[in-house]
């Protein structure tokens, strides 16, 4: 059976870790991080792949500056929303 993967989810996870190292979030618990990722992913287009070839092509396509800026923007907005109304 093939496993379906979302490249955007990997990118959001990576960018969120970088963002957390540079900026202090009001809460860095697992729940708040998950909420930030969920909110950001809902604002971004999904990029699914199944094979290694698909992963490489998807990675190359999403490695452009506009995509990185879009991901960072979604994370910043999501982090602000979670900080304003945390789930706990």
C-alpha positions in Angstrom: 0.0 0.0 0.0 1.2 3.5 -0.8 1.5 6.2 1.9 0.1 9.6 1.0 2.2 12.5 2.4 1.6 16.2 2.5 4.8 18.2 1.8 3.2 21.4 3.1 2.8 19.8 6.5 6.6 19.1 6.6 7.4 22.7 5.6 5.1 24.2 8.2 6.7 22.0 10.9 10.2 23.1 9.9 9.3 26.8 9.6 7.5 26.8 12.9 10.5 25.4 14.7 12.7 28.1 13.1 10.1 30.8 14.1 10.1 29.5 17.7 13.8 29.7 17.9 13.8 33.4 16.7 10.7 34.6 18.5 9.3 33.8 21.9 5.8 32.5 21.8 3.5 33.2 24.9 3.1 29.4 25.2 5.2 26.7 23.5 3.2 23.7 24.7 2.5 20.8 22.4 -1.2 21.8 22.1 -0.5 25.4 21.1 2.1 24.2 18.5 -0.5 21.8 17.1 -3.1 24.6 16.9 -0.6 26.9 15.1 0.2 24.1 12.6 -3.5 23.3 12.0 -4.5 27.0 11.5 -1.5 27.6 9.2 -2.1 24.4 7.1 -5.8 25.4 6.6 -4.6 28.6 5.0 -2.0 26.9 2.7 -2.4 24.8 -0.4 -1.8 21.1 0.1 1.0 19.4 -1.8 0.6 15.6 -1.7 3.0 13.0 -3.0 3.3 9.3 -2.9 6.7 8.4 -4.4 10.2 9.5 -3.9 10.1 11.2 -7.4 6.9 13.0 -6.3 8.6 14.1 -3.1 11.6 15.5 -5.0 9.4 17.3 -7.6 7.2 18.8 -4.9 10.2 19.9 -2.9 11.7 21.7 -5.9 8.4 23.4 -6.7 7.8 24.6 -3.2 11.4 25.8 -2.6 10.6 29.2 -4.1 10.6 32.5 -2.2 6.9 33.2 -2.6 6.0 29.8 -1.0 8.4 30.4 1.9 6.9 33.8 2.5 3.4 32.4 2.3 4.2 29.7 4.9 5.9 32.2 7.3 3.0 34.6 6.9 0.4 31.8 7.7 2.5 30.8 10.8 2.8 34.3 12.1 -1.0 34.9 11.8 -1.8 31.5 13.3 0.7 32.1 16.2 -1.0 35.5 16.9 -4.5 33.9 16.9 -3.4 31.1 19.2 -1.7 33.6 21.5 -4.8 35.7 21.6 -7.2 32.8 22.3 -5.3 29.7 23.6 -7.1 26.4 23.9 -6.1 25.9 27.5 
